[in-house]
Amino acid sequence: MSLETADSILIDELSQQIGEGAVSTEPQVLLAHSHDFGKIVDLQQPLAVVFAERVEDVQATLRLASAAGVAVVPRGAGTGVSGGAHATARCIVLSLERMNRILEIRPDDEVAVVQPGVVNAVLNNAVAKHGLMYAPDPASYQQSTIGGNVATNAGGLRCAKYGVTTDSVLGLDVVLADGTLISTGRNTFKGVAGYDLTSLLVGSEGTLGVVVSVTVRLRYLSAKTCSIAAVFTDVIQAAAGVMAIARIRVQPAILELLDIGTMRVLDVAYGSDLAARGGAMLLVRTDGHGAEIEANIVRSALENLGAHVSEPDDEEAVRLIEMRRASRGDGQDDKYRVGEDVAVPRSAMVEYMGTLDQIAARNRVMVRIVAHAGDGNLHPTFWVDPEDGAAGVARLDAALEESIRAALEAGGTITGEHGVGTAKRDWLAWEQSAEVLEIQRKIKAIFDPQGILNPGKAIL
């Protein structure tokens, strides 16, 4: 039997078991679900897209795909930026966006149980009435799904205080490659029985199993928050502000650093005048019953460094944080721009930012930086003029690789929150030893002996 015939039979079986309306081979649907926002090197078209609505749909898809030896690429909203949802050759894209029900909210336990297609913002809106929140808040929180958050161990602006996704996931229901359904973790905040498979699965990018239910820990939604905007002469002074906040032992809920390039992007997008005020900016938010006290302490520390600090109850500071949260960059063609997601120790941030400027100058590219400064997670963006053509792109690639090596030399990591996907896979060996890489391959083989789950992603 030819592969073409076998694939046709597989699609027919999927339609019979899951329903014709849940399986699409329409060209526009295949294209729309063939990639995320990550860099595309070799665009592949899936055989079909399956829109699962029940756990049984996921199990049937994996059983049939496993029997046919066809790869399965799980997908949420497709807002990732590392290629983790890129289709691979001869694959089924398994969309979980229709599995979008909040199954349970237990306010007294501060726990919710959700399907993977629940959008981050929808969950937050649902639990806000109970004075609670789901802490991880990636920039795409209005579109990104909890399943996608789990797949990449997503972070966001509130990471410095509340941690990344793994710090808010208590348990998972997961379908393995052969269709077996397992449950990991617990319903309680504490629990140490057995190996921590939940933490292993969080951040595995769909390479070990398909998440069909997530039990999340909720946090207190503060009735009081205070927002601060502080303008500095340059990023060195702003980074000193980050360390000053740490030394006074205040833990902001949000602590963002914007350089002059990022300020200019916001000016263009929102008609503001940030770049005319200085060369860098810190955006700070405190929360909790002591929010005002902490904000005053922060304000004083930054003023002592010479920053121009917003007044208490200044609504512009609130708007600036939302502008930063909503901004994913300018409209330049991604062919001539690359953004990264490294993290370094906070004490190394100033030196690393200086290194980025040197790398940009050496390769004749431009750079701008925004950072989740509270935890040392930086998002530098390099770009060139499109008129530079292929030569400019080559310089861009060289600058990018230099920046990754420099982050590792500073004691950092190749990805703080976006995941490895396909975009960072070749750099894993720069950060992890051969022994660690081999252990990861062995773990993958246990969960997915045929290698059908999101192949070519996350590990080497």
Residue, then its C-alpha position, 0 to 999 in steps of 0.5 A: m500500500s502506498l503512503e498516499t493510500a495509507d494517509s487517505i485511509l487514516i483521514d477516513e478513519l479519523s472522520q468516522q471516529i471523531g466526526e467529519g466536522a472535526v477533521s479538515t483537509e481544506p487548503q486554507v485550514l491546513l495553511a492556517h494551522s501549519h505554523d505559529f509565529g516562529k521562524i519558518v525555514d521549511l513550511q510543511q503542510p499537514l495531512a489534516v487538522v483534527f479539531a478535538e472537542r473531547v478527551e476521547d477525540v484526542q485518544a482516538t487521534l493518537r491511537l490511529a496516528s500511532a498505528a499508521g506511523v504518522a506524526v501528531v503536532p498538538r496546537g493551541a492558539g498558535t501564538g508561540v514564537s519558537g516554532g513549537a507548533h510548526a507542522t512536520a512532514r506527514c503529520i496530523v495537526l491536533s488542534l485543542e482550541r475547541m476544548n475550551r471549558i473551565l471544568e471547575i473553580r474551587p475558590d476556597d481551595e484556590v484551584a481551578v480545573v480547565q481544558p487546554g483550549v481555555v484562553n488565559a484571559v478567559l480564566n482570569n475573568a472567570v476567577a476574578k469574581h472570587g478575588l483570585m487570578y491565574a498568575p502567568d500572563p504572557a504578552s499574548y494572554q488575550q489569545s494564548t491558551i492554558g495548554g499552550n502555556v503548559a507546553t512552553n512553560a510560559g511566563g509573562l510580566r508577573c513572573a518576578k513575583y509569581g513564577v512561570t507556568t510550572d509554579s501554577v500547575l498542580g496536576l495534568d491529565v495527559v494522553l500518551a502517544d498510544g492513546t493511554l490517558i494518565s493523570t499526574g500531580r495532585n489537587t493540593f498545594k503540597g505533595v511529594a509522592g513519586y517522581d514529579l511527572t507534572s513538572l517534567l511534562v510542563g515545558s515539554e512542548g507536546t513531545l511527551g504527551v497531549v495535555v487534556s486537562v490542567t489543575v492550576r493553582l490560583r493566587y490572590l487578586s490584589a484589590k490594591t496595586c500601585s504603578i510607577a514609571a521611572v525614566f532614566t538617562d540610559v539602560i545602565q542607570a535603569a539596570a542599576g534601578v533594578m538592583a536598587i529595588a532588589r537591595i531594598r527587599v521589595q518584590p514588585a509584581i511587575l518590573e519591566l525595563l525598556d530601552i530607547g529603541t523600545m520606547r520609540v516603538l511604543d511612541v509610533a504605536y501609541g502616539s506617546d513621547l517616551a523617547a523624548r523624556g530619556g534613554a530608558m524606562l522602568l515600569v514597576r507595579t506593586d500589589g497586595h495590602g502593602a502596595e502603597i508602602e512598597a511603591n513609596i519605598v521603590r519611588s524613593a530608591l529610584e529618585n535617589l538614582g536620579a530617575h524622573v519618577s511618576e507621581p502617586d496615582d498617575e494613570e499614565a504609569v498604568r497605561l504604560i504597563e498595558m502598552r508594554r504588555a500589548s506590544r509585540g514589536d513594530g510592523q517590520d518584515d520578520k525576514y529582516r528582524v529577529g527577537e530573542d528570549v534569553a535570561v541571565p543572572r540579574s547581576a549580569m544584566v548591565e554587562y550583558m546589555g553592553t555586550l548586546d550593543q557591541i555585538a550589534a555594532r560589530n555586525r552592523v545591525m540595530v538592536r533594542i531591548v525590553a526585559h522582564a528585569g525582575d528575573g533577568n529575562l531579556h528580549p533583545t530584537f536585532w534588525v536590519d534595513p530590508e535594502d541590505g538584502a541577503a547580506g543583511v540577513a547574514r549579519l543578523d544571523a551572526a549577531l543572533e548567534e553571538s548574543i546567545r553565546a554571550a548569554l551562556e557565557a554570562g551564566g544564562t540560558i537560551t530561553g527564559e519563557h518562549g520554549v525551544g521549539t525548532a528555533k532554538r533546538d540547534w543551540l541546546a548543545w551549547e547549554q546542555s551536556a551530552e549526558v543530559l541530552e542523552i537522558q532527555r532522548k531516553i525519556k522521550a523514547i519511554f513516553d513516545p517509542q515511535g517518536i510521533l509526538n511533535p518530532g523535531k521539537a524541544i530536544l536534540 
